């Protein structure tokens, strides 16, 4: 079988390897991941640890037909912003994905703010129905 779908135990963390701190600067781009489906998709941001004074995290999801995101068809599929989230908070939003590849673009603002061990997972519609997660950008936990 060619490739693995992004879900469950095999889910790809779209924030893997991304430094999300104020010191890293704005718009830290993550690695491109092949999404493996088109259609309604929920993206879940989980914050594991935070530091600094009132850090604010913003994570955009971008889509593109090429894995290097160097072409002019890069689109922003949506974004989620968390204001001084507690450890273990989960935010989510739903969008329609019709790009072959997706990646995160992250920014943290605040006084020396940082979010460590945070994750963003794409959840296809069928999995979202099973999990019962809310498709809104409201805090889930």
Long-range contacts (C-beta under 8 A, 24 or more apart in sequence): 3-34, 3-36, 4-36, 5-36, 5-37, 5-124, 6-33, 6-34, 6-35, 6-36, 6-121, 6-122, 7-122, 7-123, 7-124, 7-127, 8-127, 11-121, 11-122, 12-121, 12-122, 13-119, 13-120, 13-121, 14-43, 14-61, 14-102, 14-103, 14-104, 14-119, 14-120, 14-121, 14-122, 15-59, 15-104, 15-106, 15-118, 15-119, 15-120, 16-119, 18-104, 18-106, 20-57, 20-106, 20-107, 20-108, 20-114, 20-115, 20-116, 20-118, 21-108, 21-112, 21-113, 21-114, 21-115, 22-52, 22-55, 22-108, 22-109, 22-110, 22-111, 22-112, 22-113, 22-114, 23-112, 23-114, 24-108, 26-107, 27-105, 27-106, 27-107, 28-105, 28-106, 28-107, 29-69, 29-103, 29-104, 29-105, 30-103, 30-104, 30-105, 30-106, 31-103, 32-64, 32-67, 32-68, 32-69, 32-101, 32-102, 32-103, 33-101, 33-102, 33-103, 33-122, 34-67, 34-100, 34-101, 35-63, 35-97, 35-99, 35-100, 35-101, 35-102, 35-122, 37-97, 37-124, 38-97, 38-98, 39-96, 39-97, 39-98, 39-124, 39-125, 40-94, 40-95, 40-96, 40-97, 40-124, 40-125, 40-128, 40-135, 41-94, 41-95, 41-96, 41-97, 41-122, 41-123, 41-124, 41-125, 42-92, 42-93, 42-94, 42-122, 42-123, 42-125, 42-128, 42-133, 42-135, 43-78, 43-80, 43-92, 43-93, 43-94, 43-95, 43-120, 43-121, 43-122, 43-123, 44-90, 44-91, 44-92, 44-119, 44-120, 44-121, 44-123, 44-133, 44-140, 45-80, 45-82, 45-90, 45-91, 45-92, 45-118, 45-119, 45-120, 46-88, 46-89, 46-90, 46-118, 46-119, 46-120, 46-121, 47-82, 47-85, 47-86, 47-87, 47-88, 47-89, 47-90, 47-115, 47-118, 48-87, 48-88, 48-115, 48-116, 48-117, 48-118, 48-119, 49-87, 49-115, 49-116, 49-117, 49-118, 50-84, 50-85, 50-86, 50-87, 50-113, 50-114, 50-115, 50-116, 51-112, 51-113, 51-114, 51-116, 52-110, 52-111, 52-112, 52-113, 52-114, 53-110, 53-111, 53-112, 53-113, 54-83, 54-84, 54-110, 54-111, 54-113, 55-84, 55-108, 55-109, 55-110, 55-111, 55-113, 55-114, 55-115, 56-81, 56-82, 56-83, 56-84, 56-108, 56-109, 56-110, 56-113, 57-81, 57-82, 57-85, 57-106, 57-107, 57-108, 57-113, 57-115, 57-118, 58-82, 58-106, 58-107, 58-108, 58-109, 59-104, 59-105, 59-106, 59-120, 60-104, 60-105, 60-106, 61-95, 61-102, 61-103, 61-104, 61-105, 61-120, 62-102, 62-103, 62-104, 62-105, 63-97, 63-98, 63-99, 63-100, 63-101, 63-102, 64-99, 64-100, 64-101, 64-103, 65-99, 65-100, 65-101, 66-100, 66-101, 67-100, 67-101, 69-101, 69-103, 73-99, 75-99, 77-102, 80-137, 82-139, 84-110, 85-115, 85-139, 88-141, 89-139, 89-141, 90-139, 90-140, 90-141, 91-137, 91-138, 91-139, 91-140, 92-133, 92-134, 92-135, 92-136, 92-137, 92-140, 93-135, 93-136, 93-137, 94-128, 94-135, 94-136, 97-122
